[in-house]
Amino acid sequence: MAGANYTLEFGLEAATDDATIIARTVQEVDAALERVIAAASTFNHNPTAFVVERPRFGPLQFPDHGLKIDVDPRLGVAALAWVGPDFDCPWVTKSDRPVPGASLHKDIDSATPFPDDAAITLDQLRAAVHEFRESGGHRPKCVEWQEADGW
């Protein structure tokens, strides 16, 4: 239901900021993103976001969707991975301006990089996260996407 007031939960695990951040408003999402961007050089795991009101499954109650983030503060770029309902594979952002040398990982733990052409601007990151919340966890349409081989 587009336009509804959904709640995002961000998981941020970084050496400089380790928190679960709840964001219900545009201002709270902006503040959460500022914290994510500020902590980017010290991430222990990829920050993730999901809509609290969406369904969960299994004994561990995993969300049925998610948005995974990485940010390269040195180059001022980010990349997103999305998984969710109505699609049978994960997706990553796609840009028409590849950023070779950007340090963007789809999975920080295994050092799995995003493709070079997954880098988006920080303004696009903000717009996509806001759309993700406003759409109730659906894949944002304000950025381009490409299929990914894993989450």
N, C-alpha and C positions, 0 to 999 in steps of 0.2 A: 504494500500500500504506500505509494509514493507520497511524500509530503507529510507523512506521520512523524511524530516526534520520537524517534528511536534513540536508544542509549547505546553508546559504544563502550566496550571494555578494551583497554589497551594493556598488553603485558609488556613491560619494559624491564629488561634485565641487562644492566650495564654497570660497569665499575663505579661510575659517577652518579647513577640514579637507578634504583631498583624498586619498582613500584607497580601496582595495579592501579590504573588510572581510569576513572569513570567519567564519561563526557556525555552530557545530555543536551547541550546547547552548542550553537556555532562558536561562541566564545570559549567554551570548555574544550571543544575539539581543537581550536586554534592553540590554546594553552598546552594541551597534550602534545600536539605536533611540535611545538617549540621545545618541550622537554625532550622529545624523541630526537629532534635534530641536534640539540645541544649535547646529548649523550652519545651521538653517533660514533665518535672515534673510540668509545670504550664499550661498545656492545659485547655482551657475552653470548647472546642469542639474538636472532632476529626479533624485533618488536612485532607483535601481531595485534590485530584488532578484530573484534566480532561484535555483532549486534546481540545484546543481552536477550531481547524478546524473541529471537528465532529459536527453532527447535534444537534439541540436543539428542544425542543417541549413545547407546552402549552403557556399560556399567560405569565408565569414567565420565559420562555425560559430555562428550566432545560436541562442540558446535557443528552444525551441518554446513558451515561456510567459514571463510576466514580471509583476512587480508594480511599478508606478510610484507614487511618493509625493510629496506636497507637504504642507507644514506651515505654518500661520500661527501663529507663536509669540505674536503680539500677542493673538489671540483664543483661543489654546489649542485649535485645531481642526486637522484634517488631512483629506486626501482621497486616495483610491487609484484607480488605473486598473489593470485586470487584463486580460491576454490569455492564451489558452491553448488546449489541446486540447479538442475536443468542442464548441467554440463558434465561430461564423463571424464574430463581430465582437468588438471590445473592449467592456469594461464599466467603469463607474465606480460608486463608492459612492453610496448614496441614503439620505438621512435624512428623517425626518418633521419635523425642525426646521431649516428653511433658515437659513443664517447670511449675510444680506445684508452686503456689505462685507468678507467674508473674502477675503484675498488668497491664493487657491489656484489654481494653474495646472496643467492637464493637460500642457502643454508650455511650460516656462519659456522656451525659446529663441524660440518664436513668440508668446509671451504669450497662448496659448490658455487661457482660464479653464475651470475645472471649473464645472458648473452650481451655482447657490446651494445646491441641495438635496443636494450631494455631500459636504458637510462632516460629519465624524464627530468624536467626542471622541478625545483622545489615548489613553484607555484602550481604546476600540474599535480604534484603529490598532494598538496593541500586541497585542490579542487576534487581530486579523486576520492580522498578520504571523506570529505564532506558529502559527496554524492553517495558513497558507500553507506554512510549513516542515514541519509535522507531516503534512500531506496529500500532500507531495511536489510542491507547485506548483499544486494545484487551487485554484479560486476559493473563498475562505473563505465559510462559511455563517453565521458569527457576525455579519455585517453584511449590510444589504440592498444590492442592485445594480440598476443601470439600464443599458440598452444605450447605447453611446457611438458617435459618428460618426467616431471616429479614436483612434489610440493616442497 
